[in-house]
Amino acid sequence: MQVTETKSEGLRHELKIALPAAEIEEKISHRLKELARTAKLPGFRPGKVPVSVLRKKYGPSVMGEVLERAVNDSSQQALAEKGLRPAMQPEIEITEFKDGKDLEYTIAVEVLPEIKPIDFSTIRLERLVSNTNKGEIEIVLERLAKIHGAAEPVKEDRKSKDGDVLVIDFLGRVDGVEFAGGKAENYELTLGSGTFIPGFEEQLTGIKAGAKTGVNVTFPDNYGAAELSGKDAVFDVTVHELKAVVPAAIDDELAKKLGGENLDALRASIQEEHEREFNTMSRMILKRGLLDKLADSHDFKVPGKLLEREFEAIWAQYLEQKNKDGDDAKAAAPKDQKPDAEQEKEFREIAERRVRLGLLMSEVGRVNEVKINQEDVNRQLMEEARRHPGHEQEVMEYFRKTPEAMEQLSAPIYEEKVVDFILEQATVTDRKSTMDDLLKAIDTDAGDQEKPKAKGASKAKSDKKPAKKPAKKK
């Protein structure tokens, strides 16, 4: 095999490889002899078919098989001899081959850059650790008591307010005509719940029991009943009773209602869940801080094709989210929409950061022999299966039969292992924090560079309109 490097520019290399005709012929003859051991053809005993007969019958297919294997094996050998580690699948093109002639082909490949990680012991990070106090637990208990409270009649003479429950009769008309589902009696409506269409509950706020009033609303354009979409309606409403929600007593009975043994056990359960949520968010902040420091302290060229693939993935994600956030189907962005200059610049910066960090983490893991075990993968697989109730077995089978999907499932596990490896060497200082402090830290860090934050993306998010809920029984 003769290997000639014809081009070397940055991370891109091109090789020209020639395989002697005699070597190709030897491989073909070897493969035909393998087939001859088991071949069955009319007029010949099994395993006794002459190689010359097999060559005439199977020559072209054997030639294709041998060429494919020869190119794969020789290309890997050539890359290894040159010390080139491909970032993606090389581009291979056969430039010359005729029966009895040498095989010549070219390889174009982008290689992984040379990466020299910094001394991780120089990294300084702060980790927020839970400092849960009794007050936070009591706030959760009070919230649960309110959720599980009962609505009791208001004895004082006062007007309704958000959170109150009105017992009402209503009758709706469009253009003076009653419509199906627009009538109910003794309906209990919680003000501020957003149960009815916009404007309905607001017009019943500040009203007293015994009152009769008219409520004017407009059905949303995307209302479930097409015949009512965008129509103006008037509802005659009679308020029979005003109730206020009285929180349940915070005692053992409430705990049992929520599945606990007693109040102390409920408090312990709340604290445990609180700690779990806190640790998850704290880990997210710590990891993000680490990635920021790694991104700031490493600068190396990234393969263009990896960068392009990541950019396209980010842009596709942005379009999908933009369309999901939009209310008007007519304004949906086409899949082939191109980014403007500002979006192109910002999204490419994000893509380059992600690719560089991914390559860095992969190299750190490779050099330090970071491994994930089957137990970690199985645990992640079970969590994924539980997200699809009733289809757990199908999900498990899909991942076991789809290597690409299993690789995607394993990648985050591997990344966390590498993060742990780096954190073990870094200097991490713990600081006690309340949940409020933690949430403030998350808000402060909302400009996460791991997420698309281009002007267009931010606008799409801020322009999102609240979901419009249809009125029940209308």
C-alpha positions as CSV (number, residue, x, y, z in Angstrom):
1,M,0.0,0.0,0.0
2,Q,1.3,3.4,-1.0
3,V,0.1,6.5,1.0
4,T,0.7,10.0,-0.2
5,E,-0.5,13.1,1.7
6,T,-1.6,15.6,-1.0
7,K,-3.1,18.3,1.2
8,S,-2.8,19.5,4.7
9,E,-4.5,22.7,5.7
10,G,-5.5,23.3,9.3
11,L,-7.6,20.3,10.4
12,R,-8.3,19.1,6.8
13,H,-6.1,16.5,5.2
14,E,-6.3,14.7,1.9
15,L,-4.5,11.4,1.2
16,K,-4.0,9.4,-2.0
17,I,-3.8,5.7,-1.5
18,A,-2.8,3.0,-4.0
19,L,-3.3,-0.7,-3.5
20,P,-1.4,-3.1,-5.8
21,A,-3.5,-5.2,-8.2
22,A,-1.8,-8.3,-6.9
23,E,-3.0,-7.6,-3.4
24,I,-6.6,-7.1,-4.6
25,E,-6.4,-10.4,-6.6
26,E,-5.1,-12.2,-3.5
27,K,-8.0,-11.0,-1.5
28,I,-10.5,-12.0,-4.2
29,S,-8.9,-15.5,-4.5
30,H,-9.0,-15.9,-0.7
31,R,-12.7,-15.0,-0.6
32,L,-13.6,-17.3,-3.4
33,K,-11.8,-20.2,-1.7
34,E,-13.9,-19.4,1.4
35,L,-17.0,-19.6,-0.6
36,A,-15.9,-22.9,-2.3
37,R,-16.0,-24.7,1.1
38,T,-19.8,-24.3,1.4
39,A,-21.0,-23.5,-2.2
40,K,-23.7,-25.6,-3.7
41,L,-24.2,-25.6,-7.5
42,P,-26.0,-28.0,-9.8
43,G,-23.7,-30.7,-11.0
44,F,-21.2,-30.4,-8.2
45,R,-21.0,-31.9,-4.8
46,P,-21.2,-29.4,-1.8
47,G,-17.8,-27.9,-1.2
48,K,-16.4,-29.2,-4.5
49,V,-17.3,-26.4,-6.8
50,P,-14.1,-25.2,-8.7
51,V,-12.9,-21.7,-7.9
52,S,-12.9,-20.9,-11.6
53,V,-16.6,-21.7,-11.8
54,L,-17.3,-19.6,-8.7
55,R,-15.3,-16.7,-10.2
56,K,-17.5,-16.7,-13.3
57,K,-20.7,-16.8,-11.3
58,Y,-19.9,-14.6,-8.3
59,G,-16.9,-12.6,-9.5
60,P,-18.6,-9.2,-9.7
61,S,-20.3,-9.5,-6.3
62,V,-17.1,-10.8,-4.7
63,M,-15.1,-8.0,-6.3
64,G,-17.5,-5.4,-4.8
65,E,-17.3,-7.0,-1.4
66,V,-13.4,-7.2,-1.5
67,L,-13.1,-3.6,-2.7
68,E,-15.3,-2.3,0.1
69,R,-13.4,-4.2,2.7
70,A,-10.0,-3.3,1.2
71,V,-10.8,0.4,1.2
72,N,-12.2,0.3,4.7
73,D,-9.2,-1.6,6.1
74,S,-6.5,0.3,4.2
75,S,-8.0,3.7,4.9
76,Q,-8.1,3.0,8.6
77,Q,-4.5,1.8,8.4
78,A,-3.4,4.8,6.5
79,L,-5.0,7.3,8.9
80,A,-3.4,5.4,11.9
81,E,0.0,5.5,10.2
82,K,-0.3,9.2,9.7
83,G,-1.5,9.7,13.2
84,L,-4.8,11.3,12.1
85,R,-7.9,11.0,14.2
86,P,-11.0,11.7,12.1
87,A,-13.6,14.1,13.6
88,M,-16.2,12.6,11.3
89,Q,-16.6,9.9,8.7
90,P,-13.9,10.5,6.0
91,E,-14.9,11.2,2.4
92,I,-13.6,8.4,0.2
93,E,-13.6,8.5,-3.6
94,I,-12.2,5.7,-5.9
95,T,-10.3,7.5,-8.7
96,E,-9.1,4.5,-10.7
97,F,-9.7,0.8,-10.8
98,K,-9.9,-1.8,-13.6
99,D,-9.7,-5.5,-13.4
100,G,-6.0,-6.4,-13.1
101,K,-5.0,-2.8,-12.4
102,D,-4.0,-1.1,-9.1
103,L,-6.8,0.4,-7.0
104,E,-6.4,4.1,-6.4
105,Y,-8.6,6.3,-4.2
106,T,-8.5,9.5,-2.2
107,I,-9.5,10.3,1.4
108,A,-10.6,13.8,2.5
109,V,-10.9,14.1,6.3
110,E,-11.1,16.6,9.0
111,V,-9.2,15.5,12.1
112,L,-9.6,16.2,15.7
113,P,-7.5,19.2,16.9
114,E,-4.7,18.9,19.4
115,I,-6.2,19.6,22.8
116,K,-4.1,20.6,25.8
117,P,-6.4,20.8,28.9
118,I,-5.4,23.3,31.5
119,D,-4.4,22.3,35.0
120,F,-7.8,21.7,36.5
121,S,-6.5,22.4,40.0
122,T,-6.4,26.1,39.1
123,I,-10.2,26.2,38.7
124,R,-12.1,27.9,41.5
125,L,-15.9,27.3,41.9
126,E,-18.6,27.8,44.4
127,R,-21.2,25.2,45.2
128,L,-24.5,26.1,46.9
129,V,-25.6,23.6,49.5
130,S,-29.0,23.5,51.1
131,N,-29.6,25.4,54.3
132,T,-33.3,24.5,54.6
133,N,-35.0,26.1,57.5
134,K,-38.3,25.3,59.2
135,G,-39.9,28.4,57.7
136,E,-39.5,27.0,54.2
137,I,-41.0,23.7,55.2
138,E,-44.0,25.5,56.8
139,I,-44.5,27.6,53.7
140,V,-44.9,24.3,51.7
141,L,-47.3,22.9,54.3
142,E,-49.4,26.1,54.2
143,R,-49.6,25.8,50.4
144,L,-50.7,22.2,50.7
145,A,-53.2,23.1,53.3
146,K,-54.7,25.7,51.0
147,I,-54.8,23.3,48.1
148,H,-56.7,20.8,50.2
149,G,-58.9,23.3,51.9
150,A,-62.7,23.4,51.7
151,A,-64.8,26.3,50.4
152,E,-67.2,27.6,53.1
153,P,-69.9,30.2,52.8
154,V,-68.8,33.8,53.5
155,K,-71.0,35.2,56.4
156,E,-69.8,38.8,56.2
157,D,-71.3,41.2,53.7
158,R,-68.4,41.7,51.3
159,K,-67.6,41.7,47.6
160,S,-66.0,38.8,45.8
161,K,-62.2,38.6,45.2
162,D,-59.6,36.4,43.6
163,G,-59.6,32.9,45.2
164,D,-63.3,33.1,46.2
165,V,-65.8,30.5,44.9
166,L,-69.0,31.8,43.4
167,V,-72.1,29.5,43.1
168,I,-73.7,30.8,39.9
169,D,-76.3,30.2,37.2
170,F,-75.4,31.4,33.8
171,L,-77.0,31.5,30.4
172,G,-75.1,32.6,27.3
173,R,-76.3,34.0,24.0
174,V,-74.7,34.9,20.7
175,D,-76.6,37.5,18.6
176,G,-79.5,36.9,21.1
177,V,-79.6,33.2,20.5
178,E,-78.7,30.6,23.1
179,F,-76.0,28.1,22.1
180,A,-75.3,24.6,23.1
181,G,-73.2,24.2,26.3
182,G,-73.8,27.9,27.3
183,K,-76.0,27.1,30.3
184,A,-75.4,25.8,33.8
185,E,-77.0,26.0,37.3
186,N,-75.3,26.1,40.7
187,Y,-71.9,26.0,39.0
188,E,-69.0,26.6,41.4
189,L,-66.5,29.0,39.8
190,T,-63.2,29.8,41.5
191,L,-62.2,33.4,40.6
192,G,-58.7,33.7,39.2
193,S,-58.6,30.0,38.2
194,G,-58.6,30.9,34.5
195,T,-61.3,28.2,34.0
196,F,-63.5,30.4,31.7
197,I,-62.6,32.4,28.7
198,P,-60.7,35.7,29.2
199,G,-62.8,38.4,30.7
200,F,-65.5,36.3,32.3
201,E,-64.1,35.8,35.8
202,E,-62.7,39.4,35.9
203,Q,-66.3,40.8,35.5
204,L,-67.5,38.7,38.5
205,T,-64.8,40.1,40.8
206,G,-66.1,42.7,43.2
207,I,-69.7,41.4,43.2
208,K,-71.9,40.3,46.1
209,A,-74.0,37.2,46.7
210,G,-77.5,37.7,45.3
211,A,-76.5,39.9,42.5
212,K,-77.6,39.5,38.9
213,T,-75.4,40.8,36.1
214,G,-74.5,40.5,32.5
215,V,-71.0,39.4,31.3
216,N,-69.8,40.4,27.9
217,V,-67.0,38.4,26.4
218,T,-65.5,37.4,23.0
219,F,-64.7,33.8,22.2
220,P,-61.0,33.3,21.2
221,D,-60.3,32.8,17.5
222,N,-59.0,29.3,18.2
223,Y,-61.9,28.3,20.4
224,G,-62.7,24.6,20.4
225,A,-66.3,25.1,19.0
226,A,-65.7,26.5,15.5
227,E,-69.2,28.1,15.4
228,L,-68.3,30.2,18.4
229,S,-64.8,31.2,17.5
230,G,-64.3,35.0,17.4
231,K,-68.0,35.6,18.3
232,D,-69.2,38.1,20.9
233,A,-71.4,36.6,23.6
234,V,-73.5,37.9,26.5
235,F,-74.0,35.8,29.6
236,D,-76.8,36.4,32.2
237,V,-75.3,35.5,35.5
238,T,-77.0,35.0,38.9
239,V,-74.8,34.8,41.9
240,H,-76.4,32.6,44.5
241,E,-73.6,32.3,47.1
242,L,-70.1,33.5,47.9
243,K,-67.6,31.1,49.4
244,A,-64.1,31.4,50.6
245,V,-61.5,28.6,50.7
246,V,-60.5,27.8,54.2
247,P,-57.1,26.0,54.4
248,A,-57.1,22.5,55.9
249,A,-55.7,22.1,59.3
250,I,-52.0,21.2,59.3
251,D,-52.2,18.0,61.2
252,D,-51.9,14.2,60.9
253,E,-55.1,14.0,58.9
254,L,-53.7,16.3,56.2
255,A,-50.6,14.2,56.2
256,K,-52.5,11.0,55.8
257,K,-54.6,12.5,53.0
258,L,-51.3,13.2,51.2
259,G,-50.0,9.7,51.7
260,G,-47.9,10.3,54.8
261,E,-48.0,8.4,58.1
262,N,-48.3,11.5,60.2
263,L,-47.3,15.2,60.2
264,D,-43.7,14.6,61.2
265,A,-43.3,12.1,58.3
266,L,-44.9,14.6,55.9
267,R,-42.4,17.3,57.1
268,A,-39.5,14.8,56.6
269,S,-40.8,13.9,53.1
270,I,-41.1,17.6,52.1
271,Q,-37.6,18.3,53.3
272,E,-36.3,15.3,51.4
273,E,-37.9,16.4,48.2
274,H,-36.8,20.0,48.9
275,E,-33.2,18.7,49.3
276,R,-33.4,16.7,46.1
277,E,-34.7,19.6,44.0
278,F,-32.1,21.9,45.6
279,N,-29.2,19.5,44.8
280,T,-30.4,19.1,41.2
281,M,-30.5,22.8,40.6
282,S,-27.3,23.4,42.5
283,R,-25.5,20.8,40.4
284,M,-26.8,22.6,37.3
285,I,-25.4,25.9,38.4
286,L,-22.0,24.4,39.4
287,K,-21.7,22.5,36.1
288,R,-22.6,25.6,34.1
289,G,-20.0,27.6,36.0
290,L,-17.4,24.9,35.2
291,L,-18.3,24.9,31.5
292,D,-18.0,28.6,31.4
293,K,-14.5,28.5,32.9
294,L,-13.4,25.6,30.5
295,A,-14.8,27.5,27.5
296,D,-12.9,30.7,28.5
297,S,-9.6,28.9,29.1
298,H,-9.4,26.7,26.0
299,D,-9.1,28.0,22.4
300,F,-8.4,25.6,19.6
301,K,-9.7,25.2,16.1
302,V,-12.9,23.1,15.7
303,P,-13.7,20.9,12.7
304,G,-15.8,22.8,10.2
305,K,-18.2,20.0,9.5
306,L,-18.9,19.4,13.2
307,L,-19.5,23.1,13.6
308,E,-21.9,23.2,10.6
309,R,-23.8,20.2,11.9
310,E,-24.2,21.7,15.4
311,F,-25.2,25.1,13.9
312,E,-27.9,23.4,11.8
313,A,-29.2,21.5,14.8
314,I,-29.5,24.7,16.9
315,W,-31.2,26.6,14.0
316,A,-33.7,23.7,13.6
317,Q,-34.4,23.7,17.3
318,Y,-34.9,27.5,17.3
319,L,-37.5,27.3,14.4
320,E,-39.3,24.4,16.1
321,Q,-39.6,26.4,19.4
322,K,-40.6,29.5,17.6
323,N,-43.4,27.7,15.8
324,K,-44.5,26.0,19.0
325,D,-44.6,29.4,20.9
326,G,-46.6,31.1,18.1
327,D,-50.4,31.3,18.2
328,D,-50.9,32.0,14.5
329,A,-50.4,29.0,12.3
330,K,-50.2,31.3,9.2
331,A,-47.1,33.0,10.7
332,A,-45.3,29.7,11.3
333,A,-41.7,29.8,10.1
334,P,-40.9,27.6,7.1
335,K,-38.5,24.8,7.7
336,D,-36.1,26.2,5.0
337,Q,-36.1,29.7,6.6
338,K,-32.6,31.1,6.8
339,P,-31.2,33.1,9.8
340,D,-30.5,36.8,9.4
341,A,-26.9,38.1,9.8
342,E,-27.3,38.7,13.6
343,Q,-28.8,35.3,14.2
344,E,-26.2,33.6,12.1
345,K,-23.4,35.2,14.1
346,E,-24.8,34.4,17.5
347,F,-25.9,30.9,16.7
348,R,-22.5,30.1,15.2
349,E,-20.9,31.3,18.4
350,I,-23.1,29.0,20.4
351,A,-22.4,26.1,18.1
352,E,-18.6,26.7,18.3
353,R,-18.7,26.8,22.1
354,R,-20.7,23.5,22.2
355,V,-18.4,21.7,19.8
356,R,-15.3,22.9,21.5
357,L,-16.6,21.9,24.9
358,G,-17.7,18.5,23.6
359,L,-14.3,17.8,22.1
360,L,-12.5,19.0,25.3
361,M,-14.7,16.8,27.5
362,S,-14.2,13.8,25.1
363,E,-10.4,14.3,25.2
364,V,-10.3,14.6,28.9
365,G,-12.3,11.4,29.3
366,R,-10.2,9.5,26.7
367,V,-6.8,10.5,28.1
368,N,-7.9,9.8,31.7
369,E,-9.8,6.6,30.8
370,V,-13.1,7.8,32.2
371,K,-15.7,4.9,31.8
372,I,-19.4,4.5,32.4
373,N,-20.6,1.2,33.7
374,Q,-23.7,-0.8,32.5
375,E,-25.5,-0.1,35.8
376,D,-25.4,3.6,35.0
377,V,-26.8,3.0,31.5
378,N,-29.5,0.6,32.8
379,R,-30.6,3.2,35.3
380,Q,-30.9,5.9,32.6
381,L,-32.7,3.4,30.3
382,M,-35.3,2.7,33.1
383,E,-35.9,6.4,33.6
384,E,-36.4,6.8,29.9
385,A,-38.9,3.9,29.8
386,R,-40.8,5.3,32.8
387,R,-41.5,8.5,30.7
388,H,-43.7,6.4,28.4
389,P,-46.2,4.6,30.7
390,G,-47.7,1.5,29.1
391,H,-44.9,1.3,26.5
392,E,-41.9,0.5,28.8
393,Q,-41.0,-2.7,27.1
394,E,-41.2,-1.2,23.7
395,V,-38.9,1.6,24.7
396,M,-36.4,-0.9,26.2
397,E,-36.4,-3.0,23.0
398,Y,-36.0,0.1,20.8
399,F,-32.8,1.3,22.6
400,R,-31.3,-2.2,22.8
401,K,-31.8,-2.7,19.0
402,T,-30.7,0.9,18.0
403,P,-27.0,1.6,18.7
404,E,-27.4,5.3,17.7
405,A,-30.2,5.8,20.3
406,M,-28.3,4.0,23.0
407,E,-25.2,6.1,22.2
408,Q,-27.4,9.3,22.6
409,L,-28.7,7.9,25.9
410,S,-25.2,7.1,27.2
411,A,-23.6,10.4,26.1
412,P,-25.0,12.6,29.0
413,I,-23.9,9.9,31.5
414,Y,-20.4,10.0,30.2
415,E,-20.3,13.8,30.3
416,E,-21.4,13.8,33.9
417,K,-18.6,11.4,34.7
418,V,-16.0,13.7,33.1
419,V,-17.5,16.7,34.9
420,D,-17.1,14.8,38.2
421,F,-13.5,13.9,37.3
422,I,-12.7,17.6,36.7
423,L,-14.5,18.8,39.8
424,E,-12.5,16.3,41.9
425,Q,-9.4,18.2,40.9
426,A,-10.8,21.8,41.0
427,T,-11.2,23.8,44.2
428,V,-14.9,23.8,45.1
429,T,-16.0,25.9,48.0
430,D,-19.4,25.1,49.6
431,R,-21.8,28.0,50.6
432,K,-25.0,27.4,52.5
433,S,-28.0,28.8,50.7
434,T,-31.8,28.9,50.9
435,M,-34.0,28.0,48.0
436,D,-34.7,31.7,47.4
437,D,-31.0,32.4,47.1
438,L,-30.7,29.4,44.7
439,L,-33.5,30.6,42.5
440,K,-32.0,34.1,42.4
441,A,-28.7,32.5,41.3
442,I,-30.5,30.7,38.5
443,D,-32.2,33.9,37.4
444,T,-28.9,35.7,37.4
445,D,-27.5,33.0,35.2
446,A,-30.4,33.0,32.8
447,G,-28.2,34.2,30.0
448,D,-26.9,30.6,29.7
449,Q,-24.6,30.3,26.7
450,E,-25.7,26.8,26.3
451,K,-29.0,28.0,24.9
452,P,-29.8,30.0,21.8
453,K,-30.2,33.6,23.0
454,A,-30.1,35.5,19.7
455,K,-32.3,38.5,19.5
456,G,-34.9,36.6,17.4
457,A,-35.0,33.8,19.9
458,S,-35.5,36.1,22.9
459,K,-38.2,38.0,21.1
460,A,-40.0,34.8,20.2
461,K,-40.0,33.8,23.9
462,S,-41.2,37.2,25.2
463,D,-43.9,37.5,22.6
464,K,-45.5,34.2,23.7
465,K,-49.2,34.8,24.6
466,P,-50.8,33.1,27.5
467,A,-52.9,30.0,26.6
468,K,-56.6,30.8,26.2
469,K,-58.8,28.4,28.0
470,P,-62.4,27.8,26.9
471,A,-65.2,28.2,29.4
472,K,-66.4,24.9,30.7
473,K,-70.0,23.8,30.0
474,K,-70.3,26.3,27.1
